[in-house]
Amino acid sequence: MSKSTNYIESYNLKRVGSKLIGSEFTFILSERLTTTKKKRELFILNLKGETREYISSLYPTSIPDTYKFDYKGNNYNLFLGKESAILKAL
């Protein structure tokens, strides 16, 4: 997952329960019990084998079921459908 300045990257992901599965990576969608302004209810983890790496909190946008987050200085939008998700670099 990296941002390119020449074009907008977009990834179609399959949603299976709390997993968002793509050809290059798998995320786990998780919920916090206690939230703050910076630590929202939803967040994502990157699943690498048995290891889970924290990516970011998901921040709601004005578009239903769409969230924004940043990872390593790059901004992304994530649309969460019932059976699929779309991750787009901004």
C-alpha positions in Angstrom: 0.0 0.0 0.0 1.8 3.1 -1.2 0.7 6.4 -2.6 1.6 7.2 -6.2 1.7 10.7 -7.6 1.0 9.6 -11.2 -2.4 8.0 -10.6 -4.9 7.1 -7.9 -4.5 3.6 -6.5 -7.6 1.7 -5.8 -8.0 -1.8 -4.3 -11.1 -4.0 -4.4 -11.3 -6.1 -1.2 -13.5 -9.0 -0.3 -15.2 -8.6 3.1 -15.5 -11.9 5.0 -16.7 -11.2 8.6 -14.1 -8.8 10.0 -11.5 -9.5 7.4 -10.9 -7.4 4.3 -9.0 -9.6 1.8 -7.1 -8.2 -1.1 -4.6 -9.8 -3.6 -1.7 -8.0 -1.8 -2.8 -7.8 1.8 -5.4 -8.7 4.4 -6.8 -6.3 7.0 -8.8 -7.0 10.1 -11.6 -4.6 11.0 -11.7 -4.1 14.8 -13.8 -2.2 17.3 -12.6 -0.4 20.5 -14.7 -0.5 23.6 -13.4 2.9 24.8 -13.0 5.7 22.3 -11.5 9.2 22.3 -11.3 11.9 19.7 -8.1 10.5 18.2 -9.0 6.8 18.9 -12.3 6.1 17.1 -14.5 3.1 17.5 -13.3 1.4 14.3 -9.7 0.7 13.5 -7.8 -1.6 11.1 -5.0 -4.1 11.5 -2.8 -5.5 8.8 -2.6 -9.3 9.0 0.8 -10.7 8.0 0.7 -14.5 8.7 0.1 -14.7 12.5 1.3 -11.1 13.1 -1.1 -8.2 13.4 0.2 -4.6 12.7 -1.9 -1.6 13.8 -2.7 0.6 10.8 -5.0 3.4 11.9 -8.3 4.4 13.4 -11.1 4.9 10.8 -12.7 8.3 10.8 -16.3 8.6 9.4 -16.8 10.9 6.4 -19.9 12.6 5.1 -20.4 9.7 2.7 -22.3 6.7 4.3 -20.1 3.7 5.0 -17.0 5.6 4.0 -14.0 6.3 6.3 -10.7 8.1 6.0 -7.4 7.2 7.6 -3.7 7.8 7.2 -0.9 5.3 7.1 2.8 6.3 6.9 1.9 9.9 5.9 -0.4 8.9 3.1 -4.2 9.4 3.1 -6.8 6.8 2.2 -10.6 6.4 1.9 -12.2 3.1 2.8 -15.7 2.2 1.7 -17.2 -0.7 3.6 -19.9 -2.7 1.9 -21.6 -5.8 3.2 -19.6 -8.2 1.0 -16.8 -6.0 -0.3 -14.7 -2.9 0.4 -12.9 -0.4 -1.7 -9.6 1.1 -0.5 -8.5 4.3 -2.4 -5.3 6.3 -2.0 -5.9 10.0 -2.0 
